Amino acid sequence: MDFQFSEQQEMLRATVREFVERECPKSLVRKWDEEHSFPPQVFEKLKSLGVMGIITPAEYGGTGGSILDYTIVCEELSRSGFWGLASYFNAVIMYGADMIYHCGNEEQKRYFLPRLCRGELLFAYGITEPDSGSDAAAARTSAVEQGDHYVLNGTKMFITLADKADYTITLARTNKDVSKHKGLSLFIVDTKSDGYSARPLKKMGGFTDTTCEVVFDNVKVPKANVLGGPEAVNRGWQLLISTLETEHLEVAANSLGYAQAAFDDSLQYAKERNAFDQPIGKFQAISHMLAEMAVDLHLARLCVYHLAWLRDADKPCYRESCMAKLVATECWTNMAHRAMQIFGGYSLMYEYDAQRYLRDSYILLIGGGTRQIQKNMIAKSLGL
Ligand SMILES: Cc1cc2nc3c(=O)[nH]c(=O)nc-3n(C[C@H](O)[C@H](O)[C@H](O)COP(=O)(O)OP(=O)(O)OC[C@H]3O[C@@H](n4cnc5c(N)ncnc54)[C@H](O)[C@@H]3O)c2cc1C
């Protein structure tokens, strides 16, 4: 067994880490969070690192990197604790490039992928609805065939960056007369279409991106924009499931980076903050907490990189993807809860980051499938 990263992978990690440290210092991350703003100039500079085409093959304009490369980038982008950076990145890579590459037909790949690799397009992912989240296949948004179009009506809920995206991949019902998983299709909806509107919702964390309610009011979508082409009509659920492992990996790798940020801050603070004439890290209660945090991080890292390895080796990894999502997202939340204790009263203050880590961590704990749903899927894979 080889746990060694290659020289190129170490270089990739160092490049992204250096970029994040230079462009996203903690003082600015706090400012962007407080202002609920995202700095477009930082994203423009990120594009110039060439990472937008990281998992897209060269024939479609990408650099044809491995899933492991992608995982390294996801982890490092989160290391500053800057929520929006990884979120915008994934709007290009996960909801754009990965969805189009794995689910699109040749025409769609040729049209969208080179633009995505240049970072010219943002995608949103419209699955959840007001009445169906975990039970996503119960979606009610309808798509009715009309000449050379489908007409979409319905509402999506909690859709990341749906107000900023150029396209929203949208799950809609194309056949009501079959069982719920069999009558769904995915559409590439141009967000400039008449009848499409996205309203950002107020939330408790993740202030540097947006989470939206999206209304489809007679939105006309050309048949050419059925994801996967005409033969993919009513196969939307199968296509969605085929991308779940990468989505779990992305969420888990981001969580790992954020958890590392919370750990690093906590360790440093425990060494610097004095009480009763000694650093608080000398108290066993605090040092054991940090020891447990280090163990949790190590376990999450093993799960995440093992999953990346399985994906690259093209081995079945559905169960491991649920495990990695569960372990890494819980790791981040637990890390943030402990950081709150270690920072004491300062943990609640906006000039420190513990409160932000805690607020943001709940998003990935829920988004992409709650812990209960991950456990259901793991249990099912065990034959239960
Ligand atoms: C900030 C944010 C961003 C998001 N971004 C997106 C996005 O870009 N695109 C998108 O499509 N969605 C997005 N989501 C939605 C997210 O994926 C859903 O919120 C999540 O899947 C849970 O669905 P729900 O909120 O409807 O909760 P529900 O499904 O109503 O669940 C409520 C509770 O019941 C539990 N529960 C439900 N069913 C079961 C079961 N079978 N067994 C055990 N427990 C169960 C859940 O675990 C949970 O604890 C986002 C959510 C948030 C908060």
The ligand as an SDF file (V2000), in Angstrom:
LIG
                    3D

 53 58  0  0  0  0  0  0  0  0999 V2000
  -27.0800   26.0320    2.6330 C   0  0  0  0  0  0  0  0  0  0  0  0
  -27.6860   24.9260    1.8420 C   0  0  0  0  0  0  0  0  0  0  0  0
  -27.3320   24.7800    0.5000 C   0  0  0  0  0  0  0  0  0  0  0  0
  -27.9540   23.7860   -0.2720 C   0  0  0  0  0  0  0  0  0  0  0  0
  -27.6500   23.7030   -1.6070 N   0  0  0  0  0  0  0  0  0  0  0  0
  -28.3950   22.8690   -2.3920 C   0  0  0  0  0  0  0  0  0  0  0  0
  -28.2240   22.8750   -3.8190 C   0  0  0  0  0  0  0  0  0  0  0  0
  -27.3630   23.5860   -4.3660 O   0  0  0  0  0  0  0  0  0  0  0  0
  -29.0290   22.0760   -4.5550 N   0  0  0  0  0  0  0  0  0  0  0  0
  -29.9720   21.2800   -4.0060 C   0  0  0  0  0  0  0  0  0  0  0  0
  -30.6790   20.6100   -4.7410 O   0  0  0  0  0  0  0  0  0  0  0  0
  -30.1740   21.2490   -2.6580 N   0  0  0  0  0  0  0  0  0  0  0  0
  -29.3990   22.0230   -1.8520 C   0  0  0  0  0  0  0  0  0  0  0  0
  -29.5850   22.0050   -0.4790 N   0  0  0  0  0  0  0  0  0  0  0  0
  -30.6390   21.1680    0.0710 C   0  0  0  0  0  0  0  0  0  0  0  0
  -30.1480   19.9750    0.8980 C   0  0  0  0  0  0  0  0  0  0  0  0
  -29.5790   19.0010    0.0680 O   0  0  0  0  0  0  0  0  0  0  0  0
  -31.3740   19.4780    1.6860 C   0  0  0  0  0  0  0  0  0  0  0  0
  -31.6600   20.4750    2.6640 O   0  0  0  0  0  0  0  0  0  0  0  0
  -31.1110   18.1320    2.3600 C   0  0  0  0  0  0  0  0  0  0  0  0
  -31.0120   17.1100    1.3930 O   0  0  0  0  0  0  0  0  0  0  0  0
  -32.2070   17.7910    3.3640 C   0  0  0  0  0  0  0  0  0  0  0  0
  -33.4640   17.9730    2.8290 O   0  0  0  0  0  0  0  0  0  0  0  0
  -34.5850   18.8050    3.6430 P   0  0  0  0  0  0  0  0  0  0  0  0
  -33.9600   20.0820    4.0730 O   0  0  0  0  0  0  0  0  0  0  0  0
  -35.8150   18.8660    2.8240 O   0  0  0  0  0  0  0  0  0  0  0  0
  -34.8410   17.9600    4.9360 O   0  0  0  0  0  0  0  0  0  0  0  0
  -35.8740   16.7240    5.0790 P   0  0  0  0  0  0  0  0  0  0  0  0
  -35.6810   15.7720    3.9740 O   0  0  0  0  0  0  0  0  0  0  0  0
  -37.2410   17.2720    5.2870 O   0  0  0  0  0  0  0  0  0  0  0  0
  -35.3510   16.0710    6.4250 O   0  0  0  0  0  0  0  0  0  0  0  0
  -35.6630   16.5850    7.7220 C   0  0  0  0  0  0  0  0  0  0  0  0
  -35.0800   15.6170    8.7520 C   0  0  0  0  0  0  0  0  0  0  0  0
  -35.6670   14.3130    8.5770 O   0  0  0  0  0  0  0  0  0  0  0  0
  -34.6380   13.3580    8.3690 C   0  0  0  0  0  0  0  0  0  0  0  0
  -35.1020   12.3460    7.4210 N   0  0  0  0  0  0  0  0  0  0  0  0
  -35.7350   12.5120    6.2290 C   0  0  0  0  0  0  0  0  0  0  0  0
  -35.9300   11.3290    5.6430 N   0  0  0  0  0  0  0  0  0  0  0  0
  -35.3970   10.3850    6.4510 C   0  0  0  0  0  0  0  0  0  0  0  0
  -35.2620    8.9590    6.3770 C   0  0  0  0  0  0  0  0  0  0  0  0
  -35.6960    8.2620    5.3260 N   0  0  0  0  0  0  0  0  0  0  0  0
  -34.6380    8.3450    7.4070 N   0  0  0  0  0  0  0  0  0  0  0  0
  -34.1590    9.0370    8.4790 C   0  0  0  0  0  0  0  0  0  0  0  0
  -34.2580   10.3830    8.5960 N   0  0  0  0  0  0  0  0  0  0  0  0
  -34.8720   11.0350    7.5940 C   0  0  0  0  0  0  0  0  0  0  0  0
  -33.4670   14.1410    7.7910 C   0  0  0  0  0  0  0  0  0  0  0  0
  -32.2360   13.4480    7.9790 O   0  0  0  0  0  0  0  0  0  0  0  0
  -33.5710   15.4140    8.5980 C   0  0  0  0  0  0  0  0  0  0  0  0
  -32.9840   15.2020    9.8580 O   0  0  0  0  0  0  0  0  0  0  0  0
  -28.9260   22.9310    0.3230 C   0  0  0  0  0  0  0  0  0  0  0  0
  -29.2420   23.0670    1.6790 C   0  0  0  0  0  0  0  0  0  0  0  0
  -28.6400   24.0380    2.4340 C   0  0  0  0  0  0  0  0  0  0  0  0
  -29.0180   24.1740    3.8740 C   0  0  0  0  0  0  0  0  0  0  0  0
  1  2  1  0
  2  3  1  0
  2 52  2  0
  3  4  2  0
  4  5  1  0
  4 50  1  0
  5  6  2  0
  6  7  1  0
  6 13  1  0
  7  8  2  0
  7  9  1  0
  9 10  1  0
 10 11  2  0
 10 12  1  0
 12 13  2  0
 13 14  1  0
 14 15  1  0
 14 50  1  0
 15 16  1  0
 16 17  1  0
 16 18  1  0
 18 19  1  0
 18 20  1  0
 20 21  1  0
 20 22  1  0
 22 23  1  0
 23 24  1  0
 24 25  2  0
 24 26  1  0
 24 27  1  0
 27 28  1  0
 28 29  2  0
 28 30  1  0
 28 31  1  0
 31 32  1  0
 32 33  1  0
 33 34  1  0
 33 48  1  0
 34 35  1  0
 35 36  1  0
 35 46  1  0
 36 37  1  0
 36 45  1  0
 37 38  2  0
 38 39  1  0
 39 40  1  0
 39 45  2  0
 40 41  1  0
 40 42  2  0
 42 43  1  0
 43 44  2  0
 44 45  1  0
 46 47  1  0
 46 48  1  0
 48 49  1  0
 50 51  2  0
 51 52  1  0
 52 53  1  0
M  END
$$$$
